[in-house]
Amino acid sequence: SKEGTYYVLYKFLYGYADNELNSKDDSAIDIGWAINSKGQQVNLPGVDFIKIYTGVNQENGWLGECSTEISGVEDLHVLKVEIDTRK
């Protein structure tokens, strides 16, 4: 807001934890987005462990801090939930 009254968290297009409301499909992270160290797409047959990073594009105003809030992770394949994710 540039006035120091509010804080604003701008969304990234995709791929970041805590980037969208949990109730929205864009909160999902798709295993199909996996890339190698050269930025080339790779095919992963599955995932055993997930390390969560976050990036922020935020102006905090009076609040002065930002943090990522992760309360859980769900495997939508196991839950038999299918959503369209960004390509």
VMD Tcl script that builds the backbone (N, CA, C; Angstrom):
set m [mol new atoms 261]
animate dup $m
set s [atomselect $m all]
$s set {name element resname resid chain x y z} {
  {N N SER 1 A 0.813 -1.202 0.000}
  {CA C SER 1 A 0.000 0.000 0.000}
  {C C SER 1 A 0.855 1.263 0.000}
  {N N LYS 2 A 2.124 1.120 0.318}
  {CA C LYS 2 A 3.085 2.222 0.382}
  {C C LYS 2 A 2.743 3.237 1.470}
  {N N GLU 3 A 1.701 3.000 2.217}
  {CA C GLU 3 A 1.330 3.880 3.320}
  {C C GLU 3 A 1.645 3.232 4.664}
  {N N GLY 4 A 2.044 1.953 4.656}
  {CA C GLY 4 A 2.361 1.269 5.903}
  {C C GLY 4 A 1.146 0.801 6.671}
  {N N THR 5 A -0.026 0.808 6.063}
  {CA C THR 5 A -1.251 0.430 6.759}
  {C C THR 5 A -1.581 -1.041 6.590}
  {N N TYR 6 A -1.349 -1.584 5.421}
  {CA C TYR 6 A -1.721 -2.957 5.110}
  {C C TYR 6 A -0.505 -3.718 4.615}
  {N N TYR 7 A -0.646 -5.031 4.536}
  {CA C TYR 7 A 0.385 -5.808 3.864}
  {C C TYR 7 A -0.243 -6.512 2.678}
  {N N VAL 8 A 0.553 -6.739 1.667}
  {CA C VAL 8 A 0.075 -7.346 0.429}
  {C C VAL 8 A 1.008 -8.496 0.077}
  {N N LEU 9 A 0.442 -9.665 -0.189}
  {CA C LEU 9 A 1.228 -10.812 -0.634}
  {C C LEU 9 A 0.813 -11.129 -2.061}
  {N N TYR 10 A 1.697 -10.860 -2.985}
  {CA C TYR 10 A 1.420 -11.127 -4.390}
  {C C TYR 10 A 1.662 -12.605 -4.675}
  {N N LYS 11 A 0.792 -13.215 -5.466}
  {CA C LYS 11 A 0.918 -14.633 -5.782}
  {C C LYS 11 A 1.957 -14.843 -6.871}
  {N N PHE 12 A 2.655 -15.968 -6.770}
  {CA C PHE 12 A 3.469 -16.439 -7.880}
  {C C PHE 12 A 2.563 -17.249 -8.789}
  {N N LEU 13 A 2.970 -17.455 -10.041}
  {CA C LEU 13 A 2.127 -18.174 -10.985}
  {C C LEU 13 A 1.846 -19.593 -10.503}
  {N N TYR 14 A 2.871 -20.308 -10.033}
  {CA C TYR 14 A 2.673 -21.672 -9.527}
  {C C TYR 14 A 3.950 -22.155 -8.853}
  {N N GLY 15 A 3.821 -23.259 -8.122}
  {CA C GLY 15 A 4.990 -23.958 -7.618}
  {C C GLY 15 A 5.484 -23.563 -6.244}
  {N N TYR 16 A 4.771 -22.736 -5.524}
  {CA C TYR 16 A 5.223 -22.314 -4.209}
  {C C TYR 16 A 4.209 -22.693 -3.143}
  {N N ALA 17 A 4.724 -23.148 -2.000}
  {CA C ALA 17 A 3.861 -23.451 -0.861}
  {C C ALA 17 A 3.275 -22.147 -0.323}
  {N N ASP 18 A 2.072 -22.214 0.202}
  {CA C ASP 18 A 1.410 -21.065 0.819}
  {C C ASP 18 A 1.212 -19.923 -0.176}
  {N N ASN 19 A 0.951 -20.273 -1.425}
  {CA C ASN 19 A 0.810 -19.292 -2.493}
  {C C ASN 19 A -0.647 -18.951 -2.781}
  {N N GLU 20 A -1.558 -19.788 -2.341}
  {CA C GLU 20 A -2.978 -19.603 -2.626}
  {C C GLU 20 A -3.776 -20.208 -1.476}
  {N N LEU 21 A -5.024 -19.812 -1.360}
  {CA C LEU 21 A -5.894 -20.372 -0.326}
  {C C LEU 21 A -6.021 -21.879 -0.502}
  {N N ASN 22 A -6.078 -22.620 0.595}
  {CA C ASN 22 A -6.182 -24.079 0.534}
  {C C ASN 22 A -7.403 -24.550 -0.233}
  {N N SER 23 A -8.453 -23.769 -0.245}
  {CA C SER 23 A -9.691 -24.168 -0.914}
  {C C SER 23 A -9.619 -24.004 -2.435}
  {N N LYS 24 A -8.540 -23.441 -2.946}
  {CA C LYS 24 A -8.412 -23.211 -4.391}
  {C C LYS 24 A -7.484 -24.248 -5.020}
  {N N ASP 25 A -7.822 -24.665 -6.233}
  {CA C ASP 25 A -7.000 -25.650 -6.937}
  {C C ASP 25 A -5.563 -25.175 -7.126}
  {N N ASP 26 A -5.351 -23.877 -7.238}
  {CA C ASP 26 A -3.997 -23.356 -7.441}
  {C C ASP 26 A -3.106 -23.495 -6.208}
  {N N SER 27 A -3.628 -24.034 -5.111}
  {CA C SER 27 A -2.784 -24.304 -3.950}
  {C C SER 27 A -1.996 -25.597 -4.122}
  {N N ALA 28 A -2.319 -26.383 -5.153}
  {CA C ALA 28 A -1.662 -27.675 -5.377}
  {C C ALA 28 A -0.274 -27.494 -5.983}
  {N N ILE 29 A 0.590 -28.441 -5.697}
  {CA C ILE 29 A 1.889 -28.541 -6.342}
  {C C ILE 29 A 1.893 -29.858 -7.091}
  {N N ASP 30 A 2.222 -29.822 -8.375}
  {CA C ASP 30 A 2.121 -30.984 -9.254}
  {C C ASP 30 A 3.488 -31.628 -9.455}
  {N N ILE 31 A 3.595 -32.927 -9.208}
  {CA C ILE 31 A 4.845 -33.657 -9.407}
  {C C ILE 31 A 5.331 -33.526 -10.851}
  {N N GLY 32 A 4.416 -33.272 -11.763}
  {CA C GLY 32 A 4.763 -33.089 -13.168}
  {C C GLY 32 A 5.596 -31.846 -13.442}
  {N N TRP 33 A 5.734 -30.958 -12.471}
  {CA C TRP 33 A 6.558 -29.763 -12.628}
  {C C TRP 33 A 8.030 -30.030 -12.327}
  {N N ALA 34 A 8.388 -31.239 -11.947}
  {CA C ALA 34 A 9.761 -31.556 -11.538}
  {C C ALA 34 A 10.749 -31.276 -12.673}
  {N N ILE 35 A 11.891 -30.684 -12.301}
  {CA C ILE 35 A 12.962 -30.418 -13.264}
  {C C ILE 35 A 14.292 -30.855 -12.654}
  {N N ASN 36 A 15.293 -31.052 -13.504}
  {CA C ASN 36 A 16.626 -31.382 -13.010}
  {C C ASN 36 A 17.438 -30.104 -12.824}
  {N N SER 37 A 18.720 -30.254 -12.489}
  {CA C SER 37 A 19.557 -29.080 -12.203}
  {C C SER 37 A 19.795 -28.204 -13.428}
  {N N LYS 38 A 19.506 -28.724 -14.624}
  {CA C LYS 38 A 19.648 -27.943 -15.857}
  {C C LYS 38 A 18.331 -27.298 -16.282}
  {N N GLY 39 A 17.297 -27.462 -15.462}
  {CA C GLY 39 A 16.001 -26.880 -15.777}
  {C C GLY 39 A 15.180 -27.689 -16.758}
  {N N GLN 40 A 15.606 -28.921 -17.024}
  {CA C GLN 40 A 14.888 -29.787 -17.958}
  {C C GLN 40 A 13.844 -30.613 -17.211}
  {N N GLN 41 A 12.691 -30.787 -17.831}
  {CA C GLN 41 A 11.620 -31.560 -17.209}
  {C C GLN 41 A 12.052 -33.014 -17.035}
  {N N VAL 42 A 11.700 -33.597 -15.894}
  {CA C VAL 42 A 11.981 -35.007 -15.618}
  {C C VAL 42 A 10.682 -35.710 -15.254}
  {N N ASN 43 A 10.659 -37.010 -15.436}
  {CA C ASN 43 A 9.483 -37.806 -15.101}
  {C C ASN 43 A 9.758 -38.561 -13.809}
  {N N LEU 44 A 9.045 -38.253 -12.759}
  {CA C LEU 44 A 9.206 -38.941 -11.482}
  {C C LEU 44 A 8.091 -39.964 -11.318}
  {N N PRO 45 A 8.422 -41.222 -11.064}
  {CA C PRO 45 A 7.387 -42.235 -10.876}
  {C C PRO 45 A 6.661 -42.085 -9.539}
  {N N GLY 46 A 7.263 -41.376 -8.609}
  {CA C GLY 46 A 6.657 -41.174 -7.294}
  {C C GLY 46 A 7.543 -40.268 -6.460}
  {N N VAL 47 A 7.098 -39.971 -5.264}
  {CA C VAL 47 A 7.834 -39.109 -4.348}
  {C C VAL 47 A 7.851 -39.779 -2.983}
  {N N ASP 48 A 9.029 -39.888 -2.382}
  {CA C ASP 48 A 9.142 -40.453 -1.040}
  {C C ASP 48 A 9.200 -39.369 0.028}
  {N N PHE 49 A 9.863 -38.264 -0.282}
  {CA C PHE 49 A 10.019 -37.178 0.675}
  {C C PHE 49 A 9.796 -35.851 -0.040}
  {N N ILE 50 A 9.281 -34.884 0.691}
  {CA C ILE 50 A 9.065 -33.546 0.145}
  {C C ILE 50 A 9.722 -32.544 1.083}
  {N N LYS 51 A 10.550 -31.690 0.520}
  {CA C LYS 51 A 11.130 -30.585 1.273}
  {C C LYS 51 A 10.449 -29.324 0.773}
  {N N ILE 52 A 9.836 -28.586 1.657}
  {CA C ILE 52 A 9.051 -27.420 1.265}
  {C C ILE 52 A 9.882 -26.151 1.416}
  {N N TYR 53 A 9.982 -25.420 0.319}
  {CA C TYR 53 A 10.585 -24.091 0.297}
  {C C TYR 53 A 9.478 -23.106 -0.040}
  {N N THR 54 A 9.708 -21.872 0.262}
  {CA C THR 54 A 8.757 -20.864 -0.167}
  {C C THR 54 A 9.504 -19.622 -0.630}
  {N N GLY 55 A 8.892 -18.916 -1.519}
  {CA C GLY 55 A 9.392 -17.617 -1.934}
  {C C GLY 55 A 8.302 -16.603 -1.646}
  {N N VAL 56 A 8.679 -15.397 -1.335}
  {CA C VAL 56 A 7.669 -14.385 -1.054}
  {C C VAL 56 A 7.889 -13.170 -1.943}
  {N N ASN 57 A 6.813 -12.558 -2.311}
  {CA C ASN 57 A 6.804 -11.320 -3.080}
  {C C ASN 57 A 5.838 -10.419 -2.325}
  {N N GLN 58 A 6.309 -9.842 -1.242}
  {CA C GLN 58 A 5.404 -9.269 -0.261}
  {C C GLN 58 A 5.884 -7.913 0.241}
  {N N GLU 59 A 4.927 -7.027 0.470}
  {CA C GLU 59 A 5.166 -5.777 1.184}
  {C C GLU 59 A 4.429 -5.895 2.503}
  {N N ASN 60 A 5.143 -5.756 3.607}
  {CA C ASN 60 A 4.565 -6.061 4.913}
  {C C ASN 60 A 4.008 -4.872 5.676}
  {N N GLY 61 A 4.306 -3.672 5.268}
  {CA C GLY 61 A 3.749 -2.518 5.966}
  {C C GLY 61 A 3.990 -2.581 7.464}
  {N N TRP 62 A 2.961 -2.324 8.251}
  {CA C TRP 62 A 3.083 -2.287 9.705}
  {C C TRP 62 A 3.388 -3.650 10.307}
  {N N LEU 63 A 3.051 -4.738 9.629}
  {CA C LEU 63 A 3.241 -6.073 10.192}
  {C C LEU 63 A 4.724 -6.413 10.321}
  {N N GLY 64 A 5.499 -6.102 9.294}
  {CA C GLY 64 A 6.937 -6.243 9.370}
  {C C GLY 64 A 7.499 -7.643 9.284}
  {N N GLU 65 A 6.699 -8.674 9.252}
  {CA C GLU 65 A 7.210 -10.043 9.162}
  {C C GLU 65 A 6.372 -10.843 8.196}
  {N N CYS 66 A 6.958 -11.898 7.701}
  {CA C CYS 66 A 6.185 -12.824 6.882}
  {C C CYS 66 A 6.652 -14.237 7.192}
  {N N SER 67 A 5.755 -15.161 7.102}
  {CA C SER 67 A 6.094 -16.554 7.351}
  {C C SER 67 A 5.165 -17.433 6.539}
  {N N THR 68 A 5.653 -18.604 6.213}
  {CA C THR 68 A 4.849 -19.573 5.485}
  {C C THR 68 A 4.144 -20.465 6.482}
  {N N GLU 69 A 2.864 -20.639 6.297}
  {CA C GLU 69 A 2.073 -21.481 7.190}
  {C C GLU 69 A 1.692 -22.754 6.445}
  {N N ILE 70 A 2.264 -23.868 6.825}
  {CA C ILE 70 A 1.947 -25.169 6.239}
  {C C ILE 70 A 1.352 -26.024 7.344}
  {N N SER 71 A 0.136 -26.475 7.146}
  {CA C SER 71 A -0.507 -27.294 8.180}
  {C C SER 71 A -0.592 -28.760 7.788}
  {N N GLY 72 A -0.235 -29.089 6.552}
  {CA C GLY 72 A -0.274 -30.482 6.147}
  {C C GLY 72 A -0.077 -30.627 4.656}
  {N N VAL 73 A 0.164 -31.860 4.252}
  {CA C VAL 73 A 0.347 -32.202 2.845}
  {C C VAL 73 A -0.494 -33.436 2.566}
  {N N GLU 74 A -1.182 -33.454 1.439}
  {CA C GLU 74 A -2.018 -34.600 1.074}
  {C C GLU 74 A -1.617 -35.107 -0.298}
  {N N ASP 75 A -1.544 -36.414 -0.457}
  {CA C ASP 75 A -1.302 -37.031 -1.757}
  {C C ASP 75 A -2.654 -37.197 -2.437}
  {N N LEU 76 A -2.923 -36.366 -3.429}
  {CA C LEU 76 A -4.226 -36.394 -4.088}
  {C C LEU 76 A -4.444 -37.673 -4.881}
  {N N HIS 77 A -3.354 -38.355 -5.280}
  {CA C HIS 77 A -3.511 -39.643 -5.961}
  {C C HIS 77 A -4.097 -40.686 -5.011}
  {N N VAL 78 A -3.580 -40.729 -3.797}
  {CA C VAL 78 A -4.092 -41.671 -2.795}
  {C C VAL 78 A -5.539 -41.345 -2.457}
  {N N LEU 79 A -5.851 -40.054 -2.368}
  {CA C LEU 79 A -7.213 -39.626 -2.040}
  {C C LEU 79 A -8.159 -39.723 -3.231}
  {N N LYS 80 A -7.600 -40.065 -4.404}
  {CA C LYS 80 A -8.380 -40.162 -5.645}
  {C C LYS 80 A -9.077 -38.841 -5.982}
  {N N VAL 81 A -8.333 -37.757 -5.791}
  {CA C VAL 81 A -8.803 -36.415 -6.133}
  {C C VAL 81 A -8.012 -35.960 -7.346}
  {N N GLU 82 A -8.700 -35.493 -8.361}
  {CA C GLU 82 A -8.022 -35.023 -9.565}
  {C C GLU 82 A -8.413 -33.577 -9.817}
  {N N ILE 83 A -7.413 -32.732 -9.968}
  {CA C ILE 83 A -7.653 -31.329 -10.282}
  {C C ILE 83 A -6.753 -30.937 -11.445}
  {N N ASP 84 A -7.144 -29.937 -12.181}
  {CA C ASP 84 A -6.295 -29.393 -13.232}
  {C C ASP 84 A -5.274 -28.470 -12.588}
  {N N THR 85 A -4.010 -28.653 -12.932}
  {CA C THR 85 A -2.976 -27.753 -12.446}
  {C C THR 85 A -2.411 -26.990 -13.630}
  {N N ARG 86 A -1.713 -25.926 -13.338}
  {CA C ARG 86 A -1.111 -25.118 -14.401}
  {C C ARG 86 A -0.051 -25.929 -15.125}
  {N N LYS 87 A 0.078 -25.704 -16.387}
  {CA C LYS 87 A 1.085 -26.415 -17.199}
  {C C LYS 87 A 2.226 -25.498 -17.526}
}
mol reanalyze $m
mol bondsrecalc $m
mol representation Tube
mol addrep $m
